[in-house]
Amino acid sequence: MFERIVNFIKGAISKMFNTTDIAKDFNIDLSKSYMVGDSENDIKAGTLAGCKTVLVGMTQHDMYDYGETDKLDSLFEFANKYF
């Protein structure tokens, strides 16, 4: 149930805001930006926005390929690797 609510909220938010317009308004180069997420939908959203994508979370993600730029175990690992 919780996952369905979260997915609904993510969908509603993405429809309310046009990512490229927001990026332009704030002078953000999406090709140099990262979308970090733990699901296929997160990776799809980042790819559609033109971002590099990083799949984080459980090691079971090794068996999935959503076209992400990188796969890592945690946000902590992402921060250490990219910052």
NORCORJO-V294633 format. One line per field, one symbol per residue. ss: DSSP state (2 for helix, 1 for strand, 0 for the rest). phi: phi as a letter, one per 20 degrees, with the letter a starting at -180 (. if undefined). A space follows every 10 residues. Layout:
ss: ???
phi: ???
//
This chain:
ss: 0222222222 2222220022 2222200002 2201111002 2222222220 0111110022 2220000001 1100222222 220
phi: .gfffffffg ffffffcegf fffffdldef fdddddbdbf fffffffffn efccecpfff fgedcdnffb ccfbffffff edc
//
